[in-house]
Amino acid sequence: MEFDDDSGAVLKAVGRQLKSWRERAGLTQTELGAAIGYGEEQVSSVERGRRVPRPEFLDKADEALDAGGIITAMKVDVAEARYPKKVRDLARLEAEAVQLAAYTESVIHGLLQTPEYARALFGTRRPLYAEDVIDRGVAARMARQTIIDGTPVSPGSPVFSFVQEEVTLRRPIGGRSVQRQQLERLLEVGEFRNVEIQVMPTGREENSGLTGGFRIFKLRNGSTLGYIEGLQITRLVSEPKEVQFLEMQYGSIRSQAFTPRESLAFIEKVLEET
């Protein structure tokens, strides 16, 4: 698996620490692996920064090498290094947002996807992704969804607004079973008090979203940012006039789409037809 520069640097630093503690304990890679329930090749890959160690790997290594919690403490850095930089940056924006708005025209938005839908979607990419890259992508996408968990809403809870094109509901990515699970997930999340999901029907004569999907983040520090994503290209929008344009466009899209209540009824209808 290939990692970006930031992730690679973190994993190499973790590997050097592990190797240092192992050599200090006078153990070979084979002996450490046997002590913690992993093979020599896995230990070697972690030490060379080529494999992301699981949290339990670090916990067991810390105990076996009597590292006093130093190796265990690296779990936080490793957790971030598991995911590509673009995903880490996006997750930080989502975590800092008090309000997130997103218009999606081709697939279900990442924060609303089921694991099965996400895996099927990654499987359609060309050139083909290796299985470990798909695993990494799905894990990253699911990790981002912790900000929408259905817990009781408090004054500081973020607010989410999604507008999905009708075609995203009807496209059977992964097959009918996966599609049904995905529609059921939309109905579940759409009932959360801090989430509104709207559907833009294909039959609408007016649609202000035909130029493509985008997101708007209103952050805790009072600033507002836009995020435009295309084929292998993403752009963060911070210039106030550009952000204002996106906000106006999103307001127009929302007014043209079904209302949240109408949208949930429409999703139920699509689910019955699927």
C-alpha positions in Angstrom: 0.0 0.0 0.0 1.2 3.5 -0.8 1.0 6.3 1.8 1.2 10.0 1.3 4.2 11.9 2.8 2.6 12.8 6.1 1.3 9.2 6.7 4.6 7.7 5.6 6.6 9.9 8.0 4.3 8.9 11.0 4.5 5.2 10.2 8.3 5.3 9.8 8.6 7.1 13.1 6.5 4.4 14.8 8.5 1.7 13.2 11.8 3.2 14.4 10.4 3.4 18.0 9.3 -0.2 17.8 12.6 -1.4 16.5 14.5 0.6 19.2 12.5 -0.9 22.0 12.7 -4.4 20.5 16.5 -4.2 20.3 16.7 -2.8 23.7 14.8 -5.8 25.0 17.2 -8.1 23.1 14.5 -9.7 21.0 14.5 -10.7 17.3 11.5 -9.8 15.1 10.4 -13.5 15.2 10.6 -13.5 19.1 8.6 -10.3 19.4 6.0 -11.6 16.9 5.7 -14.8 18.9 5.2 -12.9 22.1 2.4 -10.7 20.8 0.7 -13.2 18.5 1.9 -11.8 15.1 4.3 -13.2 12.5 7.8 -12.0 11.8 6.7 -10.5 8.4 4.1 -8.3 10.1 6.6 -7.1 12.7 9.1 -6.4 10.0 6.5 -4.5 7.9 5.6 -2.3 10.8 9.2 -1.5 11.6 9.8 -0.5 8.0 6.8 1.8 8.0 5.0 -0.3 5.3 2.1 -1.5 7.4 -0.3 0.3 9.6 -0.2 -1.5 13.0 -3.6 -2.2 14.7 -4.2 -0.7 18.1 -3.9 -4.1 19.7 -0.6 -4.7 18.1 0.8 -1.6 19.7 -0.8 -2.4 23.1 0.7 -5.9 23.1 4.1 -4.7 21.9 4.2 -2.0 24.6 3.5 -4.7 27.3 6.0 -7.2 25.8 8.8 -4.7 25.6 8.0 -3.0 28.9 7.8 0.4 27.1 5.7 2.1 29.9 3.0 3.3 27.6 5.2 5.0 25.0 4.3 2.6 22.2 0.7 2.6 23.2 0.6 6.4 23.1 1.4 6.3 19.4 -2.1 4.9 18.6 -3.5 8.4 18.2 -1.0 9.3 15.5 -1.3 5.9 13.8 -5.1 6.3 13.7 -4.8 9.4 11.6 -2.1 7.9 9.4 -4.4 5.1 8.4 -6.2 7.5 6.0 -5.1 9.5 3.0 -4.3 13.2 3.6 -7.4 14.4 1.6 -9.6 12.3 3.8 -7.9 13.5 7.0 -8.3 17.2 5.9 -12.0 16.6 5.0 -12.6 14.9 8.3 -11.1 17.8 10.2 -13.4 20.3 8.4 -16.4 18.1 9.2 -15.4 17.8 12.8 -15.0 21.6 13.1 -18.3 22.4 11.4 -21.4 23.7 13.3 -23.3 23.5 10.0 -22.6 21.4 7.0 -24.5 21.6 3.7 -23.9 19.3 0.7 -25.4 18.8 -2.7 -24.5 15.5 -4.3 -25.5 14.6 -7.9 -24.0 11.2 -8.7 -23.7 9.0 -5.6 -24.9 9.0 -2.0 -22.9 11.5 0.1 -20.0 9.8 2.0 -21.4 10.7 5.4 -24.6 8.9 4.6 -23.2 5.7 3.0 -23.4 2.2 4.4 -20.2 0.2 4.5 -21.5 -2.1 1.8 -22.4 0.8 -0.5 -19.0 2.4 0.1 -17.1 -0.8 -0.7 -19.1 -1.3 -3.9 -18.4 2.2 -4.9 -14.7 1.9 -4.4 -14.9 -1.3 -6.4 -16.1 0.6 -9.4 -13.0 2.8 -9.6 -10.7 2.6 -12.6 -7.9 1.7 -12.6 -8.8 -1.0 -10.1 -8.0 -0.5 -6.4 -6.2 -3.3 -4.5 -8.3 -4.9 -1.8 -6.2 -3.3 1.0 -6.7 0.2 -0.5 -10.5 -0.5 -0.6 -10.4 -1.6 3.0 -8.6 1.6 3.9 -11.0 3.8 2.0 -14.1 2.2 3.6 -12.6 2.4 7.1 -11.8 6.1 6.5 -15.3 6.8 5.3 -17.0 5.1 8.2 -14.7 6.9 10.7 -15.9 10.2 9.3 -19.5 9.3 10.1 -19.0 9.4 13.9 -20.2 13.1 13.7 -23.6 11.8 12.7 -24.5 9.2 15.3 -28.1 9.9 16.3 -27.2 10.9 19.9 -29.4 13.4 21.7 -29.0 16.9 20.2 -27.6 19.6 22.4 -27.1 23.3 21.8 -23.6 22.7 20.4 -24.6 19.9 18.1 -23.7 20.3 14.4 -26.5 20.7 11.9 -26.5 18.8 8.6 -28.3 19.4 5.3 -28.0 17.2 2.3 -29.6 17.4 -1.1 -29.4 14.2 -3.2 -30.3 13.9 -6.9 -33.0 11.3 -7.4 -30.7 9.2 -9.6 -28.5 8.6 -6.6 -31.4 6.8 -4.9 -32.2 4.7 -8.0 -28.6 3.7 -9.1 -28.2 0.1 -7.8 -24.5 0.3 -6.9 -23.5 -3.0 -5.4 -26.8 -4.7 -6.4 -30.4 -4.5 -5.1 -29.6 -5.7 -1.6 -27.0 -3.0 -1.1 -29.3 -0.4 -2.6 -32.1 -1.3 -0.2 -29.8 -1.2 2.8 -28.6 2.2 1.6 -32.1 3.6 1.2 -33.0 2.3 4.7 -30.0 4.1 6.1 -31.1 7.3 4.5 -34.6 6.9 6.1 -32.9 6.3 9.5 -30.6 9.2 9.4 -33.3 11.5 7.9 -35.2 11.2 11.2 -32.3 12.6 13.3 -33.3 16.0 14.6 -30.1 17.7 13.4 -30.2 16.1 9.9 -32.3 17.1 6.9 -32.2 15.1 3.7 -33.8 16.5 0.5 -34.3 14.9 -2.9 -34.0 16.8 -6.1 -36.4 15.0 -8.5 -35.2 14.3 -12.0 -38.3 15.7 -13.5 -37.7 19.2 -12.2 -37.6 21.8 -15.0 -35.3 24.0 -12.9 -32.2 22.7 -11.2 -29.4 25.0 -10.0 -27.1 22.2 -9.3 -26.3 21.1 -12.8 -22.7 22.4 -12.6 -21.8 19.7 -10.1 -21.7 18.8 -6.4 -20.2 20.8 -3.6 -20.2 21.3 0.2 -20.4 24.3 2.5 -18.9 24.3 6.0 -19.7 26.9 8.7 -17.0 26.4 11.2 -16.9 27.0 15.0 -14.6 30.0 14.5 -17.2 31.8 12.5 -15.7 31.4 9.1 -17.4 29.7 6.1 -15.6 27.5 3.6 -16.7 25.8 0.4 -15.5 22.5 -1.0 -15.8 21.5 -4.6 -14.9 18.0 -5.7 -14.6 16.7 -9.2 -12.9 13.8 -10.9 -9.6 13.4 -9.0 -9.7 17.1 -8.3 -10.8 18.9 -5.1 -10.7 22.6 -4.3 -11.2 24.4 -1.0 -13.0 27.7 -1.5 -12.2 30.4 1.1 -12.7 33.7 -0.9 -15.8 35.3 0.5 -17.4 36.1 -2.8 -17.0 32.5 -4.0 -18.4 31.1 -0.8 -21.3 33.5 -1.0 -22.0 32.3 -4.5 -22.1 28.7 -3.3 -24.4 29.6 -0.4 -26.8 31.3 -2.8 -26.6 28.3 -5.2 -27.3 25.9 -2.3 -30.3 28.0 -1.2 -31.7 27.8 -4.7 -31.2 24.1 -4.9 -33.0 23.5 -1.6 -35.9 25.6 -2.8 -36.2 23.5 -6.0 -36.0 20.1 -4.2 -38.6 18.2 -2.3 -39.0 19.3 1.3 -37.3 17.0 4.0 -40.7 15.4 4.8 -41.6 14.9 1.1 -38.1 13.6 0.5 -38.4 10.9 3.2 -41.7 9.8 1.7 -40.2 9.7 -1.7 -37.2 7.6 -0.5 -39.8 5.2 1.1 -41.5 4.9 -2.3 -38.2 4.2 -4.1 -37.4 1.5 -1.4 -40.8 -0.1 -2.0 -40.1 -0.2 -5.8 -36.6 -1.7 -5.3 
